[in-house]
Amino acid sequence: MDKCTAMDATEMYRIEVQGSVPLEWSDRLGGMQIEQYTAEDGASRSALTGEVVDQAALMGVLGTLYTLQLPLRLVKCVEAPVGSPEDCDTGRRE
């Protein structure tokens, strides 16, 4: 296992879905920032960005998006865990 990834580590995620996530749902989605945009193909999309305290919290966010019937386009860890060791590779995972 990568020493920068753990089930109980706080990490920054970017989640993209097809459709519009209501801006007022930020609290229900762990306080993630919600950005709505139009894709090149004209489809409505939403991007959520924010810290997720652990994998259980990530599953809660994904479950909420499933409840809203919004198809996932991307789930990406974009930064190393908060407080990770300085010798941790680049701090980015794809």
Phi and psi in radians as a Rosetta constraint file:
Dihedral C 1 N 2 CA 2 C 2 CIRCULARHARMONIC -1.028 0.35
Dihedral N 2 CA 2 C 2 N 3 CIRCULARHARMONIC 2.291 0.35
Dihedral C 2 N 3 CA 3 C 3 CIRCULARHARMONIC -1.159 0.35
Dihedral N 3 CA 3 C 3 N 4 CIRCULARHARMONIC -0.167 0.35
Dihedral C 3 N 4 CA 4 C 4 CIRCULARHARMONIC -1.653 0.35
Dihedral N 4 CA 4 C 4 N 5 CIRCULARHARMONIC -0.069 0.35
Dihedral C 4 N 5 CA 5 C 5 CIRCULARHARMONIC -2.064 0.35
Dihedral N 5 CA 5 C 5 N 6 CIRCULARHARMONIC 2.241 0.35
Dihedral C 5 N 6 CA 6 C 6 CIRCULARHARMONIC -2.575 0.35
Dihedral N 6 CA 6 C 6 N 7 CIRCULARHARMONIC 2.657 0.35
Dihedral C 6 N 7 CA 7 C 7 CIRCULARHARMONIC -1.095 0.35
Dihedral N 7 CA 7 C 7 N 8 CIRCULARHARMONIC -0.473 0.35
Dihedral C 7 N 8 CA 8 C 8 CIRCULARHARMONIC -1.935 0.35
Dihedral N 8 CA 8 C 8 N 9 CIRCULARHARMONIC 0.388 0.35
Dihedral C 8 N 9 CA 9 C 9 CIRCULARHARMONIC -1.690 0.35
Dihedral N 9 CA 9 C 9 N 10 CIRCULARHARMONIC 2.476 0.35
Dihedral C 9 N 10 CA 10 C 10 CIRCULARHARMONIC -1.349 0.35
Dihedral N 10 CA 10 C 10 N 11 CIRCULARHARMONIC 2.228 0.35
Dihedral C 10 N 11 CA 11 C 11 CIRCULARHARMONIC -2.406 0.35
Dihedral N 11 CA 11 C 11 N 12 CIRCULARHARMONIC 2.759 0.35
Dihedral C 11 N 12 CA 12 C 12 CIRCULARHARMONIC -1.612 0.35
Dihedral N 12 CA 12 C 12 N 13 CIRCULARHARMONIC 2.265 0.35
Dihedral C 12 N 13 CA 13 C 13 CIRCULARHARMONIC -2.143 0.35
Dihedral N 13 CA 13 C 13 N 14 CIRCULARHARMONIC 2.657 0.35
Dihedral C 13 N 14 CA 14 C 14 CIRCULARHARMONIC -2.125 0.35
Dihedral N 14 CA 14 C 14 N 15 CIRCULARHARMONIC 2.181 0.35
Dihedral C 14 N 15 CA 15 C 15 CIRCULARHARMONIC -2.158 0.35
Dihedral N 15 CA 15 C 15 N 16 CIRCULARHARMONIC 2.232 0.35
Dihedral C 15 N 16 CA 16 C 16 CIRCULARHARMONIC -2.056 0.35
Dihedral N 16 CA 16 C 16 N 17 CIRCULARHARMONIC 2.407 0.35
Dihedral C 16 N 17 CA 17 C 17 CIRCULARHARMONIC -2.286 0.35
Dihedral N 17 CA 17 C 17 N 18 CIRCULARHARMONIC 2.732 0.35
Dihedral C 17 N 18 CA 18 C 18 CIRCULARHARMONIC -1.460 0.35
Dihedral N 18 CA 18 C 18 N 19 CIRCULARHARMONIC 2.233 0.35
Dihedral C 18 N 19 CA 19 C 19 CIRCULARHARMONIC 1.903 0.35
Dihedral N 19 CA 19 C 19 N 20 CIRCULARHARMONIC 3.135 0.35
Dihedral C 19 N 20 CA 20 C 20 CIRCULARHARMONIC -1.852 0.35
Dihedral N 20 CA 20 C 20 N 21 CIRCULARHARMONIC 2.154 0.35
Dihedral C 20 N 21 CA 21 C 21 CIRCULARHARMONIC -1.556 0.35
Dihedral N 21 CA 21 C 21 N 22 CIRCULARHARMONIC 2.173 0.35
Dihedral C 21 N 22 CA 22 C 22 CIRCULARHARMONIC -1.017 0.35
Dihedral N 22 CA 22 C 22 N 23 CIRCULARHARMONIC 2.275 0.35
Dihedral C 22 N 23 CA 23 C 23 CIRCULARHARMONIC -1.003 0.35
Dihedral N 23 CA 23 C 23 N 24 CIRCULARHARMONIC -0.569 0.35
Dihedral C 23 N 24 CA 24 C 24 CIRCULARHARMONIC -1.272 0.35
Dihedral N 24 CA 24 C 24 N 25 CIRCULARHARMONIC -0.055 0.35
Dihedral C 24 N 25 CA 25 C 25 CIRCULARHARMONIC -1.527 0.35
Dihedral N 25 CA 25 C 25 N 26 CIRCULARHARMONIC 0.052 0.35
Dihedral C 25 N 26 CA 26 C 26 CIRCULARHARMONIC -0.928 0.35
Dihedral N 26 CA 26 C 26 N 27 CIRCULARHARMONIC -0.806 0.35
Dihedral C 26 N 27 CA 27 C 27 CIRCULARHARMONIC -1.081 0.35
Dihedral N 27 CA 27 C 27 N 28 CIRCULARHARMONIC -0.671 0.35
Dihedral C 27 N 28 CA 28 C 28 CIRCULARHARMONIC -1.220 0.35
Dihedral N 28 CA 28 C 28 N 29 CIRCULARHARMONIC -0.293 0.35
Dihedral C 28 N 29 CA 29 C 29 CIRCULARHARMONIC -1.905 0.35
Dihedral N 29 CA 29 C 29 N 30 CIRCULARHARMONIC 0.625 0.35
Dihedral C 29 N 30 CA 30 C 30 CIRCULARHARMONIC 1.233 0.35
Dihedral N 30 CA 30 C 30 N 31 CIRCULARHARMONIC 0.363 0.35
Dihedral C 30 N 31 CA 31 C 31 CIRCULARHARMONIC 1.376 0.35
Dihedral N 31 CA 31 C 31 N 32 CIRCULARHARMONIC 0.267 0.35
Dihedral C 31 N 32 CA 32 C 32 CIRCULARHARMONIC -1.180 0.35
Dihedral N 32 CA 32 C 32 N 33 CIRCULARHARMONIC 2.553 0.35
Dihedral C 32 N 33 CA 33 C 33 CIRCULARHARMONIC -1.356 0.35
Dihedral N 33 CA 33 C 33 N 34 CIRCULARHARMONIC 2.400 0.35
Dihedral C 33 N 34 CA 34 C 34 CIRCULARHARMONIC -1.986 0.35
Dihedral N 34 CA 34 C 34 N 35 CIRCULARHARMONIC 2.236 0.35
Dihedral C 34 N 35 CA 35 C 35 CIRCULARHARMONIC -2.134 0.35
Dihedral N 35 CA 35 C 35 N 36 CIRCULARHARMONIC 2.213 0.35
Dihedral C 35 N 36 CA 36 C 36 CIRCULARHARMONIC -1.799 0.35
Dihedral N 36 CA 36 C 36 N 37 CIRCULARHARMONIC 2.406 0.35
Dihedral C 36 N 37 CA 37 C 37 CIRCULARHARMONIC -2.628 0.35
Dihedral N 37 CA 37 C 37 N 38 CIRCULARHARMONIC 2.963 0.35
Dihedral C 37 N 38 CA 38 C 38 CIRCULARHARMONIC -1.897 0.35
Dihedral N 38 CA 38 C 38 N 39 CIRCULARHARMONIC 2.198 0.35
Dihedral C 38 N 39 CA 39 C 39 CIRCULARHARMONIC -1.274 0.35
Dihedral N 39 CA 39 C 39 N 40 CIRCULARHARMONIC 2.939 0.35
Dihedral C 39 N 40 CA 40 C 40 CIRCULARHARMONIC -1.006 0.35
Dihedral N 40 CA 40 C 40 N 41 CIRCULARHARMONIC -0.544 0.35
Dihedral C 40 N 41 CA 41 C 41 CIRCULARHARMONIC -1.459 0.35
Dihedral N 41 CA 41 C 41 N 42 CIRCULARHARMONIC 0.082 0.35
Dihedral C 41 N 42 CA 42 C 42 CIRCULARHARMONIC 1.547 0.35
Dihedral N 42 CA 42 C 42 N 43 CIRCULARHARMONIC -0.040 0.35
Dihedral C 42 N 43 CA 43 C 43 CIRCULARHARMONIC -1.346 0.35
Dihedral N 43 CA 43 C 43 N 44 CIRCULARHARMONIC 2.533 0.35
Dihedral C 43 N 44 CA 44 C 44 CIRCULARHARMONIC -1.320 0.35
Dihedral N 44 CA 44 C 44 N 45 CIRCULARHARMONIC 2.329 0.35
Dihedral C 44 N 45 CA 45 C 45 CIRCULARHARMONIC -2.373 0.35
Dihedral N 45 CA 45 C 45 N 46 CIRCULARHARMONIC 2.789 0.35
Dihedral C 45 N 46 CA 46 C 46 CIRCULARHARMONIC -2.331 0.35
Dihedral N 46 CA 46 C 46 N 47 CIRCULARHARMONIC 2.488 0.35
Dihedral C 46 N 47 CA 47 C 47 CIRCULARHARMONIC -2.093 0.35
Dihedral N 47 CA 47 C 47 N 48 CIRCULARHARMONIC 2.305 0.35
Dihedral C 47 N 48 CA 48 C 48 CIRCULARHARMONIC -1.985 0.35
Dihedral N 48 CA 48 C 48 N 49 CIRCULARHARMONIC 2.316 0.35
Dihedral C 48 N 49 CA 49 C 49 CIRCULARHARMONIC -2.355 0.35
Dihedral N 49 CA 49 C 49 N 50 CIRCULARHARMONIC 2.352 0.35
Dihedral C 49 N 50 CA 50 C 50 CIRCULARHARMONIC 2.923 0.35
Dihedral N 50 CA 50 C 50 N 51 CIRCULARHARMONIC 3.014 0.35
Dihedral C 50 N 51 CA 51 C 51 CIRCULARHARMONIC -1.347 0.35
Dihedral N 51 CA 51 C 51 N 52 CIRCULARHARMONIC 2.416 0.35
Dihedral C 51 N 52 CA 52 C 52 CIRCULARHARMONIC -2.107 0.35
Dihedral N 52 CA 52 C 52 N 53 CIRCULARHARMONIC 2.195 0.35
Dihedral C 52 N 53 CA 53 C 53 CIRCULARHARMONIC -1.198 0.35
Dihedral N 53 CA 53 C 53 N 54 CIRCULARHARMONIC -0.494 0.35
Dihedral C 53 N 54 CA 54 C 54 CIRCULARHARMONIC -2.927 0.35
Dihedral N 54 CA 54 C 54 N 55 CIRCULARHARMONIC 3.121 0.35
Dihedral C 54 N 55 CA 55 C 55 CIRCULARHARMONIC -1.142 0.35
Dihedral N 55 CA 55 C 55 N 56 CIRCULARHARMONIC -0.534 0.35
Dihedral C 55 N 56 CA 56 C 56 CIRCULARHARMONIC -1.133 0.35
Dihedral N 56 CA 56 C 56 N 57 CIRCULARHARMONIC -0.718 0.35
Dihedral C 56 N 57 CA 57 C 57 CIRCULARHARMONIC -1.150 0.35
Dihedral N 57 CA 57 C 57 N 58 CIRCULARHARMONIC -0.665 0.35
Dihedral C 57 N 58 CA 58 C 58 CIRCULARHARMONIC -1.059 0.35
Dihedral N 58 CA 58 C 58 N 59 CIRCULARHARMONIC -0.762 0.35
Dihedral C 58 N 59 CA 59 C 59 CIRCULARHARMONIC -1.096 0.35
Dihedral N 59 CA 59 C 59 N 60 CIRCULARHARMONIC -0.594 0.35
Dihedral C 59 N 60 CA 60 C 60 CIRCULARHARMONIC -1.123 0.35
Dihedral N 60 CA 60 C 60 N 61 CIRCULARHARMONIC -0.757 0.35
Dihedral C 60 N 61 CA 61 C 61 CIRCULARHARMONIC -1.095 0.35
Dihedral N 61 CA 61 C 61 N 62 CIRCULARHARMONIC -0.828 0.35
Dihedral C 61 N 62 CA 62 C 62 CIRCULARHARMONIC -1.101 0.35
Dihedral N 62 CA 62 C 62 N 63 CIRCULARHARMONIC -0.643 0.35
Dihedral C 62 N 63 CA 63 C 63 CIRCULARHARMONIC -1.127 0.35
Dihedral N 63 CA 63 C 63 N 64 CIRCULARHARMONIC -0.678 0.35
Dihedral C 63 N 64 CA 64 C 64 CIRCULARHARMONIC -1.123 0.35
Dihedral N 64 CA 64 C 64 N 65 CIRCULARHARMONIC -0.743 0.35
Dihedral C 64 N 65 CA 65 C 65 CIRCULARHARMONIC -1.123 0.35
Dihedral N 65 CA 65 C 65 N 66 CIRCULARHARMONIC -0.628 0.35
Dihedral C 65 N 66 CA 66 C 66 CIRCULARHARMONIC -1.114 0.35
Dihedral N 66 CA 66 C 66 N 67 CIRCULARHARMONIC -0.741 0.35
Dihedral C 66 N 67 CA 67 C 67 CIRCULARHARMONIC -1.057 0.35
Dihedral N 67 CA 67 C 67 N 68 CIRCULARHARMONIC -0.628 0.35
Dihedral C 67 N 68 CA 68 C 68 CIRCULARHARMONIC -1.358 0.35
Dihedral N 68 CA 68 C 68 N 69 CIRCULARHARMONIC -0.049 0.35
Dihedral C 68 N 69 CA 69 C 69 CIRCULARHARMONIC 1.040 0.35
Dihedral N 69 CA 69 C 69 N 70 CIRCULARHARMONIC 0.783 0.35
Dihedral C 69 N 70 CA 70 C 70 CIRCULARHARMONIC -1.879 0.35
Dihedral N 70 CA 70 C 70 N 71 CIRCULARHARMONIC 1.966 0.35
Dihedral C 70 N 71 CA 71 C 71 CIRCULARHARMONIC -1.106 0.35
Dihedral N 71 CA 71 C 71 N 72 CIRCULARHARMONIC 2.350 0.35
Dihedral C 71 N 72 CA 72 C 72 CIRCULARHARMONIC -1.247 0.35
Dihedral N 72 CA 72 C 72 N 73 CIRCULARHARMONIC 2.422 0.35
Dihedral C 72 N 73 CA 73 C 73 CIRCULARHARMONIC -1.968 0.35
Dihedral N 73 CA 73 C 73 N 74 CIRCULARHARMONIC -0.541 0.35
Dihedral C 73 N 74 CA 74 C 74 CIRCULARHARMONIC -2.785 0.35
Dihedral N 74 CA 74 C 74 N 75 CIRCULARHARMONIC 2.403 0.35
Dihedral C 74 N 75 CA 75 C 75 CIRCULARHARMONIC -2.333 0.35
Dihedral N 75 CA 75 C 75 N 76 CIRCULARHARMONIC 2.023 0.35
Dihedral C 75 N 76 CA 76 C 76 CIRCULARHARMONIC -2.453 0.35
Dihedral N 76 CA 76 C 76 N 77 CIRCULARHARMONIC 2.266 0.35
Dihedral C 76 N 77 CA 77 C 77 CIRCULARHARMONIC -1.390 0.35
Dihedral N 77 CA 77 C 77 N 78 CIRCULARHARMONIC 2.092 0.35
Dihedral C 77 N 78 CA 78 C 78 CIRCULARHARMONIC -1.861 0.35
Dihedral N 78 CA 78 C 78 N 79 CIRCULARHARMONIC -0.141 0.35
Dihedral C 78 N 79 CA 79 C 79 CIRCULARHARMONIC -2.564 0.35
Dihedral N 79 CA 79 C 79 N 80 CIRCULARHARMONIC 2.818 0.35
Dihedral C 79 N 80 CA 80 C 80 CIRCULARHARMONIC -1.174 0.35
Dihedral N 80 CA 80 C 80 N 81 CIRCULARHARMONIC 2.808 0.35
Dihedral C 80 N 81 CA 81 C 81 CIRCULARHARMONIC -0.996 0.35
Dihedral N 81 CA 81 C 81 N 82 CIRCULARHARMONIC 2.600 0.35
Dihedral C 81 N 82 CA 82 C 82 CIRCULARHARMONIC -1.086 0.35
Dihedral N 82 CA 82 C 82 N 83 CIRCULARHARMONIC 2.269 0.35
Dihedral C 82 N 83 CA 83 C 83 CIRCULARHARMONIC 1.347 0.35
Dihedral N 83 CA 83 C 83 N 84 CIRCULARHARMONIC 0.344 0.35
Dihedral C 83 N 84 CA 84 C 84 CIRCULARHARMONIC -1.244 0.35
Dihedral N 84 CA 84 C 84 N 85 CIRCULARHARMONIC 2.788 0.35
Dihedral C 84 N 85 CA 85 C 85 CIRCULARHARMONIC -1.097 0.35
Dihedral N 85 CA 85 C 85 N 86 CIRCULARHARMONIC 2.561 0.35
Dihedral C 85 N 86 CA 86 C 86 CIRCULARHARMONIC -1.148 0.35
Dihedral N 86 CA 86 C 86 N 87 CIRCULARHARMONIC -0.457 0.35
Dihedral C 86 N 87 CA 87 C 87 CIRCULARHARMONIC -1.470 0.35
Dihedral N 87 CA 87 C 87 N 88 CIRCULARHARMONIC 0.251 0.35
Dihedral C 87 N 88 CA 88 C 88 CIRCULARHARMONIC -1.368 0.35
Dihedral N 88 CA 88 C 88 N 89 CIRCULARHARMONIC 1.962 0.35
Dihedral C 88 N 89 CA 89 C 89 CIRCULARHARMONIC 0.005 0.35
Dihedral N 89 CA 89 C 89 N 90 CIRCULARHARMONIC -2.153 0.35
Dihedral C 89 N 90 CA 90 C 90 CIRCULARHARMONIC -1.699 0.35
Dihedral N 90 CA 90 C 90 N 91 CIRCULARHARMONIC -0.156 0.35
Dihedral C 90 N 91 CA 91 C 91 CIRCULARHARMONIC 1.441 0.35
Dihedral N 91 CA 91 C 91 N 92 CIRCULARHARMONIC 0.064 0.35
Dihedral C 91 N 92 CA 92 C 92 CIRCULARHARMONIC -2.136 0.35
Dihedral N 92 CA 92 C 92 N 93 CIRCULARHARMONIC 2.479 0.35
Dihedral C 92 N 93 CA 93 C 93 CIRCULARHARMONIC -2.282 0.35
Dihedral N 93 CA 93 C 93 N 94 CIRCULARHARMONIC 2.527 0.35
